[in-house]
């Protein structure tokens, strides 16, 4: 059975969740992009309007004693199927998936899979009960798929999942590599068309894509850079994504560095 069907990717959301203008995708591809845009939409409102002109979108505690790694430092954990995943601490951020305000935000994602973790920076966390009313950025989302919860995943599955997403979001004319000309490309970038900045592997069994995208937030054109990770951990395959407003090359470097730190800490504690 193909566990990585395009129309069953965890980014898929109902089309009415967000207004998308002239996406150059097939229906299956559009579903994936719609969820990515939905994940990004809270990044911008009044704050982003000020910088326009200047992306890729609870549970139990306690650590499993069945791991070979030392998990004595695990203060927060989550079950993904029958496997316990320890969640790392991130300086300046709070993991808050069980908070009521976060639960309201993540409800649309739960149709396709569990949300394993949600990290807000500490300033945003002060308004955690008002997330649906404010704009915010600088956050991590870790999520899985129900059909993968108890599937014994291997490296071949990791490679297949990455390839599936790449073909879905960046297939043919919808795919562009812009690592050498980001600022030049950004000026003429098409709304709703993602651009792959870089694809790399920060650690064994992790595949990462840095993505830049423009989209419409109401009548305002906005932009986001996202680090999207496929992680194979304890024979479970899941995704991690980091979202931040695009404000130039430094925001891309910052997103990559912060994402890599999270990956390092996640693997070390598990």
N, C-alpha and C positions, 0 to 999 in steps of 0.2 A: 504493500500500500504506500502511495506517495504521501508522506506526512507534511509535505511542503507545498501544497497546492497554492497557486497564486491567490485564488479567491478565498483562502482560509488563513491568510497571513494575519498575525495579531494586530496589525495596523488598520484592518478593515473596519469602517464605521458606516452607519446609514448616511446616504448622500445628503440628507437634509441637515446634518449636524453642522455644516459650515458651507458658506457660499464660496464656490470656486469658479473663477472666470476662465473659460476656454482652455481647459486642460487638454493637452494633446495626447491623451491616453485612451486605450481601449477601456471598456467597462471594468474589467478585472483590475487593470492597472490603476484606474481612477480610485477604486476602493482603497487600495494601499496608500495612495497619495492623500486621499481625504482624511484618513486617520492620522497621517503624519502632520497635516495642517491643523487638525483638531488638537493634537498634542502641543502644537506651537501657539495656539491662538491666545492663551492667557499672557503671553509675553508682552503684548503691546496694548496700550490704550493711550491715555494722556501723556505718559512718559515717552512713548515712542513717537508721538506726533511732534515732540520737541526736537527729535534728532533725525527725523526723516529729511532727506536732502543732504545731509552731511556725508532651524532650522529652528530631521527626521529625524516632532513628533516627534482589623484586619485579622492578624493571625497569631500563632503561638510563639512563646519565648522558650529559651533553654536550648542548649547545644547537644548534639548527638555524641554519644561516647564511642560510636562505631568508626570514627575517622582516625586515620593514622597521624593527622596533624595535631599540634597542640592548640586546642580551642579554649584554654582556660581564660583567655581574655575576651571571650564572646559574651557581650552583655545584651545583645539583641539578635534574635534569629527568626526565621520563617520556614514553614514547611512548603516544599514544592513537591507535591505527591507525597511519597514516603520518605523523602530526603530532607534533612535539616540543613539549611544554608545560614551560616553566620553572617550578619550584616556588619560591615566595618564602621568605625567612627570616622567622621570627616570634620576636620577643624572648621569652625564657622558655619556648620550646617547641622540640622536636626532631622532625624528620620522620624516621620510622622504619619505613616500610612493608616493608622487606626484613628486619627483625629477626625471628628465629624466633618469639619470643613474639607478635608482631603477626600473623605469618602464620597462627598457630594461631587467633587471634581472627577474622580476616577470611575464613577458608575458606568459611563459609556464604554470604558475599556473592558469591563468585566464580562461582556458578552462573548469575547473570544478567548479570554484567559485571565489568570489571577495577577493582580498587582502585588509584587513581592516586596517592594520598597519604594518610598517616595521621600526624597531629601529636599528640604527647602533651606535657603540660607537663613541665618538667624534673624536678619531684619524682616524678611518676609514672614517667618514663622510667628512673629509678634501679631500678625494679622491672619493667622491660620483659619480662624472662623469666618473670614470674609473673602476667601480666595475667589469665589464666584463674582465678587464685586470689584476686585482690584486687578491691576495688571502686574505681572511679575515675571522674572527670568531667573537664571542661575539656579536650575534645579535638576535633579536626577530622578529618573523613573526606571525601575527594574520590573520587568514583566515577563510572563510566560504564556504558554498555550495549554488549554485543558487537555488536548489530545497528546501532549508531550510530557505531562506531569510524571507519569510512571513508565515512560519509554526509556529503555537503556540506550542512550545516545552514544555515538562514537565519533571519531574525527571525521569520518566520511559524511556523517549527518551535518556536522558543522560546516564543512565545505559546501555541501548541497544547499543548506539554508542561506549561506552568504550569496551563492550564485543565483538562487531564486530571487532574492531581493534585488540584486544588481540588475538582473534581466527585467524585473518588473518595473523598477523605478527609472532605470537608465538604459532602456532598450532602444537601440537604433538611434533615431533623431532626438530622443529624449535624454541622451547620455552625452555629457561633456566633461572632460578633465580640464581643470583651469588652474592647477597648482602654480603654473609659471606666469599667469596673467590675471590674477584674481581681481585687482582693482580695475583693470581695463575691461574685463568681462562684465563686472558688476554694473557698470554704467548702462549697458545695453541688455542686461539679463531679462529674460521673459518671465512674467508673473506665472507662477505655478509650475515652472520647469526646473527641477532640481539639478544642481551641478555638483559633481563629485570632485572635491578638492584633493582628497588623498585616500588611499586604501592601504592598510598596513596591519601588522600583527604585533601589538605591544608586548604580549606574553604568549607562551605556548597555549594552545587551545582557546585563543581569543582572536577574533577578527574584527577590525574596526574600519568604519567608513566615516570620513569627515564630509559633511554635506552642507551646501549653502543653498538657500531658497528664498525667493521673494513671493509674497502672497498678499491678498487683500484682506485687511481687517476693517470691516465696514467700507468706508470710502478712502481709507488711508493705505498706501502701499508700504508694507513693512518687510523686514528681512530677519532671518535667523540662521545661525550656524549651529549645527548639531553633530555630536559624536555618537554614532550608532554602533553598538557592539553586539556581536554574537559570542556568547560565553558557554563553553563546555566545562562543567564543574560537577564532580561526583556523578558522572555519567548522566547528567541532566543538561539540556540545552535551553537557554533562555536569553533574553535581550536586556541590555542596559542602554539608556540614552541620556545624554546630557544636552541641555538646551540653554542658549544664551543669545542675547541680541547681537546682531552683526553690526559692528561699528568700525570695521577696518581690519587690517592684518593682525593687529595685536589681539583682537577678540578671537581670531582663529587659533593663534598660538596658545592663548589662555585656555580655550576649550579643550584643545588637545592635551595640554599639560595636566589640567585638572582631571580629565577623564582617565589619563594614564595613572595618576595617583590613586584614584578610586579602584581601578582594576588591580593594581599592586596590592592594596590593602585587602581587597576582597579575596584574592587568592592566598595571601599570607595567613589570613585568619581561618581559612577553610582547609 
